[in-house]
């Protein structure tokens, strides 16, 4: 049985982990539980990853555990080649690692990657025009959205270069005919990009389902709002990483409990 050696941001740190790694594990486990809470899961079919600060090691979900079951200690640590470090009774999803490693290996600061297969996200991913500039939620993130064409199941490592090229400086990547992907310097940043994109996609599905002509803003307003959203992203990221993420942790504690810290 492990012994506690220190305290991290999320409480006592088991003896087999550094405080830095344990905090990363707790943040990622919390994010998995939030994805489950918001109904963004696809059984075992999607994945979130996080770089352990100061290392080239990454944390991924055990392939075979539901997101609502994942805990900090159950996350699997891998190197940049996908080799498992430590012991686990579960494997990782090789397709998931192909997508995530593309981003992690291309940048020293894109530490977090989220990938989902939600109904609304896939609906937008299957539309030729992608995310429509039909509402404020979509307009404010529009400049941060990029697109990657579908290349079948992501097992070919040569696709990694094309994923990185298509992502560019964006934070949200629509994987056409597949789903959504968000990136961030922290898991908090990636989570809030996903929350905003998922909400915008749900708005779009609801709007189109009404079968009515869409009332778009005029082009001057569209252009101004997209530019405004782009300009404020830096300030918003600071807010995401402080007050808002702490609020999400509190919500998780109230509604789900704290067993994800185990």
LOBASE-976340 format. One line per 4 residues: number of its first residue (from 0); their letters; for each residue x, y, z of N, C-alpha, C, O. Coordinates in pm, whole numbers, plus 50000, padded with zeros to 5 digits. Atoms other than C-alpha are relative to their C-alpha. Last residue first. Example, Ala and Ser with C-alpha at 12.3 -4.5 7.8 and 13.67 -1.06 7.14 Angstrom:
% LOBASE-976340
1	SA	49918/49881/49994/51367/49894/50714/49923/50109/50073/49974/50220/50090; 50089/49881/50000/51230/49550/50780/50090/50120/50000/50194/50118/50066
This chain:
% LOBASE-976340
261	XXXX	49937/50120/49940/49197/50798/49460/50098/49935/49902/50160/49834/49935; 49869/49966/49945/49119/51154/49352/50076/49879/50051/50191/49892/50093; 49908/49987/50114/48834/51034/49128/50140/50037/50046/50236/50022/49971; 49926/50125/50017/48664/50920/49454/50095/50004/49880/50185/49920/49871
257	XXXX	49855/49978/50008/48578/51282/49534/50080/49873/49973/50202/49874/49985; 49921/50048/49886/48203/51303/49491/50147/50025/49975/50184/50104/49889; 49941/50131/50029/47997/51322/49173/50071/49942/50121/50075/49820/50139; 50090/50084/50078/47757/51614/49220/50051/49859/49977/49972/49768/49953
253	XXXX	50139/50000/49953/47913/51824/49495/49917/49890/49933/49839/49822/49999; 50004/50049/49862/48279/51735/49431/49857/49991/50052/49823/49896/50123; 49974/50144/50004/48234/51775/49056/49992/49941/50141/49934/49834/50160; 50121/50065/50052/48076/52116/49101/50016/49849/50001/49925/49776/50040
249	XXXX	50099/49995/49893/48368/52224/49320/49870/49933/49957/49807/49861/50035; 49958/50098/49899/48614/52103/49057/49899/49997/50114/49863/49890/50164; 50035/50131/50054/48421/52295/48790/50038/49890/50098/49966/49791/50112; 50145/50018/49987/48437/52609/49004/49956/49864/49949/49866/49802/50006
245	XXXX	50025/50027/49859/48815/52573/49037/49851/49979/50025/49814/49896/50108; 49964/50140/49976/48828/52547/48658/49979/49962/50147/49933/49852/50176; 50096/50092/50061/48629/52870/48621/50035/49854/50025/49947/49774/50057; 50132/50006/49937/48818/53079/48874/49909/49893/49940/49842/49821/50013
241	XXXX	50007/49965/49857/49171/53001/48764/49859/49979/50053/49824/49871/50099; 49908/50080/49920/49259/52832/48435/49990/50030/50150/50048/49958/50231; 50031/50143/50005/48957/52957/48244/50081/49923/50103/50029/49837/50174; 50122/50019/49921/49012/53316/48359/49963/49853/50006/49923/49802/50111
237	XXXX	49962/49979/49860/49369/53308/48233/49879/49976/50089/49890/49913/50194; 49931/50121/49957/49242/53159/47906/50044/50012/50146/50036/49914/50220; 50097/50100/49959/48988/53442/47872/50070/49874/50050/50020/49809/50142; 50054/49966/49868/49259/53705/47873/49905/49893/50049/49902/49862/50168
233	XXXX	49891/50006/49904/49438/53536/47584/49953/50030/50141/49987/49958/50235; 49972/50138/49957/49116/53468/47394/50109/49992/50104/50101/49909/50195; 50015/50017/49855/49005/53833/47391/50041/49862/50050/50035/49837/50170; 49918/49907/49920/49139/53929/47049/49993/49972/50149/50090/49997/50221
229	XXXX	49858/50032/50017/49005/53623/46864/50087/50085/50092/50185/50036/50149; 49973/50127/49935/48656/53668/47001/50146/49962/49993/50202/49910/50090; 50005/49975/49855/48658/54035/46900/50032/49872/50077/50110/49875/50172; 49873/49934/49965/48770/53940/46547/50005/50028/50150/50110/50012/50213
225	XXXX	49894/50100/50014/48481/53692/46515/50135/50059/50041/50213/49995/50112; 50013/50091/49886/48242/53952/46656/50105/49890/49993/50161/49851/50096; 49958/49933/49876/48358/54224/46415/50000/49901/50117/50094/49900/50197; 49855/49978/50004/48341/53998/46108/50050/50062/50131/50154/50022/50184
221	XXXX	49932/50130/49997/47991/53872/46191/50151/50020/50009/50217/49961/50095; 50010/50048/49862/47872/54225/46271/50068/49865/50016/50136/49840/50116; 49915/49913/49918/47997/54357/45937/50000/49953/50145/50105/49951/50210; 49860/50040/50015/47849/54056/45757/50094/50086/50084/50193/50035/50136
217	XXXX	49942/49946/50122/47497/54115/45891/50151/49974/49999/50210/49947/50103; 49962/49859/49984/47382/53875/46160/50054/50053/49868/50091/49976/49780; 49860/49974/49970/47226/53554/46024/50019/50148/50035/49945/50233/49985; 49977/49855/49996/46851/53484/46052/50146/50024/50041/50178/50024/50160
213	XXXX	49916/49947/49892/46831/53118/45951/50016/50151/49986/50044/50202/49877; 49888/49925/50054/46536/53014/45733/50079/50063/50115/50020/50121/50206; 50031/49861/50035/46321/52763/45920/50123/50067/49940/50235/50020/49960; 50043/49993/50139/46340/52383/45930/49961/50140/49954/49888/50156/49857
209	XXXX	50126/49926/50007/46347/52384/46310/49948/50014/49857/49831/50044/49836; 50113/50092/49985/46610/52108/46313/49865/50069/49989/49763/50003/49969; 50029/50064/50127/46867/52350/46171/49878/49907/50008/49807/49887/49910; 50044/49900/50097/46852/52569/46480/49958/49935/49869/49852/49965/49814
205	XXXX	50135/49956/49964/46868/52274/46720/49945/50100/49899/49829/50091/49860; 50092/50111/50026/47168/52121/46542/49857/50041/50031/49766/50010/49953; 50015/50014/50146/47342/52459/46536/49904/49888/49964/49819/49904/49877; 50082/49891/50052/47280/52527/46904/49972/49979/49851/49858/49993/49805
201	XXXX	50137/50032/49959/47418/52182/46990/49904/50108/49954/49794/50077/49907; 50049/50106/50088/47730/52258/46785/49856/49961/50035/49774/49937/49946; 50027/49940/50130/47779/52588/46966/49946/49897/49902/49857/49927/49822; 50121/49920/49987/47744/52410/47302/49963/50064/49867/49846/50064/49829
197	XXXX	50111/50093/49989/48001/52149/47201/49867/50075/50011/49768/50036/49949; 50025/50058/50132/48238/52420/47085/49882/49906/50003/49798/49909/49913; 50053/49897/50089/48208/52618/47408/49968/49945/49861/49865/49979/49803; 50133/49961/49952/48249/52313/47631/49937/50102/49905/49820/50088/49868
193	XXXX	50096/50105/50037/48536/52179/47422/49858/50039/50043/49763/50017/49969; 50017/49995/50145/48725/52508/47444/49897/49896/49956/49812/49923/49871; 50090/49889/50030/48651/52505/47818/49986/50026/49850/49881/50072/49806; 50137/50029/49960/48795/52157/47860/49906/50114/49960/49799/50090/49905
189	XXXX	50058/50093/50098/49112/52228/47659/49854/49971/50032/49771/49960/49941; 50020/49928/50125/49185/52532/47877/49935/49911/49895/49839/49952/49829; 50109/49904/49982/49127/52337/48198/49972/50074/49871/49857/50088/49831; 50122/50074/50026/49345/52051/48074/49879/50090/50020/49776/50069/49958
185	XXXX	50044/50075/49884/49628/52301/48053/49875/49922/49964/49811/49950/49862; 49880/50007/49917/49826/52453/47766/49971/49921/50127/50061/49860/50185; 49975/49890/49909/49529/52368/47550/50131/49984/50073/50188/49875/50075; 49867/50003/49940/49392/52150/47275/50015/50118/50094/49942/50217/50084
181	XXXX	49953/49872/49948/49047/52063/47146/50135/49983/50066/50169/49874/50114; 49875/50006/49925/48928/51781/46921/50032/50141/50048/50021/50237/49971; 49937/49874/49963/48583/51716/46778/50128/49976/50078/50143/49873/50145; 50027/49943/49869/48423/51425/46594/50074/50131/50021/50110/50199/49925
177	XXXX	49940/50073/49889/48456/51181/46304/49964/50059/50136/49909/49989/50221; 50059/50136/50000/48306/51272/45967/50045/49917/50120/50039/49794/50116; 50116/50021/50086/48541/51575/45961/49957/49853/50000/50040/49762/49993; 49957/50118/50074/48773/51601/46258/49881/49959/49915/49788/49894/49964
173	XXXX	50112/50085/50040/48682/51955/46366/50058/49886/49915/50110/49909/49806; 49986/50065/50129/48990/52098/46535/49878/49912/49977/49851/49819/50053; 50109/50096/50024/48956/52353/46815/50019/49942/49860/50032/50017/49763; 50014/50077/49876/49253/52546/46956/49891/49893/49988/49880/49804/50072
169	XXXX	50134/50013/49944/49374/52698/46631/50003/49923/50132/50105/49864/50168; 50006/49924/49876/49734/52802/46564/49862/49992/50066/49837/50060/50165; 49933/49870/50002/49788/52532/46301/49999/50067/50135/50039/50008/50235; 50029/49930/49875/49536/52252/46347/50062/50139/50001/49997/50236/50042
165	XXXX	50137/49947/50007/49554/52151/45980/49963/50075/50127/49889/50174/50120; 50006/49895/50101/49933/52119/45986/49861/50063/49996/49847/50186/49988; 49930/49883/49948/49929/51924/46313/49991/50117/49903/49966/50230/49944; 50081/49948/49890/49666/51680/46185/50062/50129/50054/49992/50228/50075
161	XXXX	50112/49929/50061/49858/51643/45858/49905/50056/50106/49847/50163/50087; 49951/49875/50058/50181/51559/46039/49886/50081/49940/49886/50204/49948; 49970/49904/49895/50003/51302/46254/50045/50134/49945/50004/50239/49994; 50107/49901/49990/49849/51126/45955/50033/50108/50102/49975/50217/50098
157	XXXX	49972/49892/50094/50182/50954/45887/49892/50108/50004/49914/50220/49959; 49927/49891/49936/50124/50758/46207/50035/50113/49904/50068/50223/49948; 49883/49970/50083/49858/50548/46035/50072/50121/50059/50018/50232/50058; 49894/50093/49962/49619/50415/46301/50129/50026/49924/50235/49976/49962
153	XXXX	49870/49935/49988/49361/50694/46294/50106/49905/50055/50145/49914/50171; 49957/50017/49861/49056/50505/46165/50146/50044/50014/50230/50007/49933; 50034/50129/49942/48961/50648/45823/50054/49993/50144/50097/50094/50199; 49908/50093/50065/49134/50953/45669/49981/49858/50051/50076/49779/50051
149	XXXX	50001/50138/49950/48867/51217/45747/50093/49911/49919/50092/49916/49796; 50079/50096/50075/48956/51573/45653/50018/49858/50052/50125/49821/50099; 49914/50107/50050/49090/51804/45923/49915/49896/49932/49822/49842/49992; 50063/50122/50050/48923/52137/46002/50105/49903/49947/50204/49943/49886
145	XXXX	49938/50049/50123/49011/52448/46205/49939/49864/49965/49862/49809/50043; 50045/50130/50051/48825/52649/46472/50069/49969/49868/50072/50052/49777; 49917/50102/49939/48989/52930/46673/49964/49860/49954/50012/49761/50011; 49861/49981/50044/48858/53216/46461/50092/49891/50051/50203/49876/50000
141	XXXX	49984/50034/50142/48501/53089/46505/50144/50008/49953/50188/49925/49874; 49893/50100/50010/48515/53084/46885/50039/49972/49855/50128/49892/49828; 49890/49968/49910/48322/53407/46950/50114/49899/49994/50227/49930/50032; 49919/49890/50051/48105/53361/46641/50123/50025/50088/50231/50055/50036
137	XXXX	49919/50044/50112/47977/53018/46743/50095/50110/49953/50210/50082/49921; 49909/50106/49952/47857/53127/47086/50094/49955/49889/50214/49939/49912; 49885/49943/49930/47717/53452/46942/50099/49893/50045/50220/49913/50034; 50032/49954/49865/47492/53282/46690/50128/50043/50071/50239/50015/50025
133	XXXX	50142/49968/49982/47465/53185/46323/49966/50057/50136/49855/50107/50155; 49992/49876/49918/47826/53184/46207/49861/50053/50033/49828/50166/50000; 50063/49884/50063/47790/52818/46092/50009/50122/50091/49999/50109/50213; 50067/49916/49900/48033/52554/46215/49949/50127/49933/50027/50204/49878
129	XXXX	49949/50003/49863/48112/52312/45933/49919/50087/50094/49796/50091/50086; 49967/49865/49955/48016/52424/45583/50052/50003/50144/50097/50107/50191; 49896/49942/50085/48034/52072/45442/50044/50137/50049/50162/50169/50044; 50052/49894/50085/47838/51931/45734/50113/50064/49921/50219/50095/49976
125	XXXX	50046/50059/50126/47958/51596/45872/49938/50103/49906/49896/50068/49796; 49884/50053/50071/48167/51754/46149/49963/49939/49866/50047/49927/49777; 49931/49886/50061/47860/51956/46251/50121/49953/49919/50150/50009/49814; 50092/49941/50098/47660/51639/46307/50067/50117/49929/50060/50127/49806
121	XXXX	49992/50076/50124/47960/51475/46471/49908/50054/49893/49940/50051/49775; 49869/49977/50060/47983/51750/46731/50015/49925/49869/50070/49979/49773; 49998/49867/50060/47610/51738/46795/50132/50029/49932/50136/50087/49823; 50097/49994/50109/47606/51362/46848/50005/50136/49930/50012/50143/49807
117	XXXX	50138/49968/49962/47924/51359/47054/49909/50008/49878/49955/50023/49765; 50085/50049/50110/48238/51174/46944/49854/50034/50029/49768/49947/50013; 50134/50052/49972/48496/51350/47163/49931/49956/49872/49968/49995/49761; 50063/50047/50123/48871/51424/47170/49866/49936/50036/49858/49852/50125
113	XXXX	50127/50067/49978/49055/51628/47433/49939/49962/49865/49946/50038/49769; 50079/50028/50121/49422/51723/47422/49874/49927/50042/49878/49832/50120; 50127/50071/49980/49634/51883/47696/49926/49985/49867/49922/50078/49786; 49985/50110/49905/50000/51989/47704/49876/49913/50014/49884/49800/50062
109	XXXX	50132/50062/50012/50006/52211/47398/50001/49871/50082/50020/49761/50030; 50098/49934/49914/50306/52407/47526/49859/49942/49989/49776/49966/50076; 49959/50010/49860/50610/52217/47400/49895/50056/50095/49905/50038/50216; 49999/49877/49923/50447/52160/47063/50043/49974/50144/50007/49873/50204
105	XXXX	49975/49884/50087/50454/51911/46777/50019/50129/50079/50058/50230/50022; 49863/50005/50052/50497/51597/46987/50034/50122/49916/50151/50147/49888; 49901/49991/49893/50188/51672/47197/50143/50009/49945/50224/50087/49995; 50000/49866/49940/49967/51746/46896/50111/50013/50103/50186/50110/50100
101	XXXX	49974/49903/50107/50049/51438/46692/50011/50139/50057/50102/50214/50023; 49856/49982/50008/50068/51233/47012/50038/50098/49891/50141/50164/49901; 49950/49914/49894/49698/51292/47064/50150/50025/49990/50195/50137/50012; 50054/49865/50009/49577/51159/46731/50064/50092/50103/50108/50202/50070
97	XXXX	49957/49941/50127/49804/50856/46719/49954/50144/49989/50032/50232/49953; 49865/49948/49981/49744/50788/47091/50052/50063/49871/50126/50162/49877; 50002/49881/49917/49372/50761/47036/50138/50060/50016/50155/50182/50009; 50050/49892/50087/49414/50519/46749/49998/50131/50077/50029/50237/50023
93	XXXX	49895/49955/50093/49634/50302/46972/49956/50111/49908/50035/50199/49876; 50060/50003/50132/49374/50292/47256/50103/50050/49899/50137/50168/49903; 50048/49870/50048/49570/50216/47572/49939/49980/49863/49960/49876/49800; 49916/49937/50102/49598/49874/47736/49955/50144/49977/49864/50192/50043
89	XXXX	50065/49955/50122/49441/49770/48068/50103/50051/49899/50209/50099/49939; 50066/50116/50058/49574/49563/48357/49932/50033/49868/49880/49945/49800; 50145/49983/50006/49817/49842/48428/49941/49874/49941/50001/49812/49853; 50084/50117/50020/50185/49854/48523/49852/50038/49998/49808/50126/50072
85	XXXX	50071/50049/49882/50442/50127/48484/49909/49886/49963/49911/49836/49850; 49903/49989/49891/50543/50317/48172/49927/49963/50128/49832/50030/50167; 50055/49987/49866/50343/50211/47866/50111/50000/50105/50202/49917/50101; 49962/50111/49913/50514/50274/47533/49948/50024/50141/49967/50132/50197
81	XXXX	50114/50082/49962/50318/50513/47313/50033/49880/50085/49948/49794/50107; 50017/50105/50099/50619/50658/47134/49884/49907/50032/49858/49811/49960; 50047/49941/50124/50599/50984/47327/49986/49898/49887/49929/49930/49783; 49902/49908/50057/50617/50796/47656/49950/50047/49864/49840/50011/49822
77	XXXX	49931/50049/50119/50313/50654/47832/50109/50099/49960/50105/50215/49999; 49892/49911/50044/50152/50685/48175/50072/49937/49882/50108/49820/49885; 49879/50068/50049/49818/50509/48224/50101/50104/49951/50067/50195/49876; 49952/49946/50128/49544/50662/48440/50133/49934/49963/50214/49903/50050
73	XXXX	50024/50098/50107/49419/50431/48718/50048/50049/49864/50060/49969/49771; 49899/50106/49999/49580/50636/48999/49983/49900/49887/50077/49828/49853; 49866/49948/50023/49386/50953/48922/50103/49889/49989/50191/49894/49903; 49942/49932/49884/49057/50770/48893/50141/50046/49966/50198/50007/49864
69	XXXX	49858/49966/50002/48847/50661/48595/50038/50079/50126/49968/50170/50168; 49925/50088/49910/48514/50492/48661/50144/50045/50020/50212/49998/50111; 50048/49982/49865/48284/50758/48514/50069/49913/50102/50046/49928/50222; 49948/49874/49949/48497/50761/48199/49955/50026/50144/50028/50088/50222
65	XXXX	50089/49890/50033/48425/50393/48146/50051/50128/50063/50118/50124/50167; 50068/49938/49887/48728/50167/48182/49910/50111/49948/49951/50192/49865; 50081/50103/49940/48831/49935/47898/49930/50048/50126/49846/49978/50183; 50098/50040/50102/49111/50132/47738/49922/49879/50051/49970/49766/50047
61	XXXX	49991/50144/50022/49284/50282/48044/49889/49959/49903/49773/49990/49925; 50097/50088/49934/49273/50659/47995/50031/49853/49974/50080/49818/49867; 50114/50038/50083/49585/50850/47901/49907/49912/50080/49943/49859/50185; 50101/50081/49932/49863/51035/48085/49882/49979/49907/49833/50073/49844
57	XXXX	50138/49958/50016/50169/51161/47899/49908/49903/50074/49939/49785/50089; 50091/50109/49967/50544/51152/47954/49857/50053/50002/49833/50167/50041; 50058/50041/50128/50783/51394/47785/49914/49876/50021/49906/49790/49933; 49961/50130/50054/50852/51560/48119/49950/49984/49858/49879/50070/49806
53	XXXX	49856/50019/49989/50849/51899/48294/50050/49869/49945/50168/49837/49960; 49912/49884/50013/50474/51898/48349/50147/49966/50021/50183/49893/50114; 49954/49973/49864/50308/51556/48302/50101/50114/49992/50203/50099/49924; 49856/50014/49975/50152/51588/47958/50028/50026/50148/49975/50120/50207
49	XXXX	49934/49888/49936/49776/51541/47950/50147/49968/50021/50181/49860/50070; 49861/50025/49960/49548/51320/47744/50061/50127/50058/50019/50238/50026; 49941/49874/49959/49175/51285/47688/50143/49970/50043/50169/49864/50100; 49885/49995/49911/49017/50995/47504/50043/50144/50027/50025/50232/49943
45	XXXX	49928/49873/50013/48727/50870/47299/50104/50010/50112/50118/49918/50193; 49952/49963/50133/48577/50528/47221/50071/50133/49987/50121/50162/49878; 49854/49994/49985/48548/50360/47561/50065/50071/49880/50188/50072/49867; 49947/50119/49935/48171/50421/47597/50151/50015/50018/50195/50100/50095
41	XXXX	50035/50098/50104/48117/50723/47372/50054/49865/50047/50141/49806/49983; 49925/50124/50014/48121/51002/47631/49948/49915/49885/49838/49936/49834; 49920/49994/50122/48006/51364/47604/50072/49868/49971/50159/49864/49883; 50054/50088/50102/47719/51331/47853/50076/50002/49869/50016/49982/49763
37	XXXX	50066/49921/50104/47806/51635/48065/49949/49914/49883/49892/49968/49787; 50111/49924/49941/47882/51424/48373/49921/50076/49894/49798/50082/49901; 50108/50095/49972/48097/51181/48173/49876/50073/50051/49764/50043/50009; 50047/50044/50132/48305/51464/48033/49886/49901/50016/49788/49906/49943
33	XXXX	50083/49893/50053/48325/51605/48386/49945/49965/49862/49830/49994/49832; 50128/50006/49930/48447/51268/48519/49906/50111/49952/49785/50090/49945; 50074/50118/50047/48719/51255/48254/49863/49992/50066/49764/49962/49999; 50052/49967/50133/48816/51613/48343/49925/49882/49941/49820/49900/49879
29	XXXX	50116/49911/49983/48846/51524/48711/49938/50033/49865/49816/50037/49852; 50109/50085/49954/49074/51233/48619/49873/50082/50020/49764/50036/49987; 50048/50076/50115/49288/51475/48418/49886/49908/50039/49789/49895/49964; 50067/49911/50095/49315/51723/48704/49944/49923/49881/49831/49949/49838
25	XXXX	50128/49960/49944/49388/51446/48955/49924/50093/49905/49803/50078/49888; 50092/50114/50002/49658/51289/48738/49862/50040/50053/49760/50001/49995; 50041/50020/50140/49824/51626/48678/49900/49885/49990/49801/49895/49917; 50091/49890/50034/49822/51698/49052/49951/49986/49856/49833/50009/49827
21	XXXX	50129/50027/49937/49969/51352/49115/49899/50110/49970/49781/50082/49946; 50073/50102/50074/50244/51405/48858/49863/49975/50061/49765/49956/49989; 50032/49948/50134/50354/51735/49011/49918/49898/49921/49817/49932/49861; 50114/49909/49985/50333/51602/49368/49957/50054/49864/49837/50071/49840
17	XXXX	49959/49867/49959/50560/51313/49269/49875/50087/50013/49769/50053/49960; 50007/49891/50097/50399/50972/49261/50065/50126/50057/50065/50148/50178; 49939/50040/50126/50466/50636/49433/50000/50110/49894/50054/50090/49785; 49855/50006/50000/50412/50781/49781/50064/49966/49867/50179/50004/49844
13	XXXX	49951/50137/49975/50052/50881/49729/50151/49992/49978/50206/50063/49894; 49939/50060/50118/50005/51262/49739/50048/49859/50035/50130/49843/50125; 49886/50088/49976/49764/51405/49997/50048/49931/49873/49968/49890/49788; 49994/50073/49875/49533/51684/49873/50122/49910/50012/50222/49932/49942
9	XXXX	50119/50080/49980/49432/51807/49529/50008/49913/50125/49936/49814/50137; 50117/49914/50014/49680/52094/49497/49871/49924/50031/49772/49985/50072; 50007/49931/50128/49951/51864/49631/49877/50090/49997/49812/50109/50100; 50130/49949/50041/50040/51751/49984/50013/50070/49865/50108/50145/49842
5	XXXX	50010/49854/50008/50335/51534/50071/49857/50038/49964/49771/49952/49945; 49873/49934/49970/50459/51179/50142/49989/50151/50002/50074/50217/50062; 50005/49860/50038/50141/50971/50162/50129/50069/50041/50171/50057/50156; 50007/49908/49888/50209/50600/50178/49999/50143/49949/50056/50171/49843
1	XX	49919/49880/50009/50133/50345/49910/49984/50085/50125/49880/50078/50192; 50085/49882/50000/50000/50000/50000/50089/50124/50000/50189/50129/50072
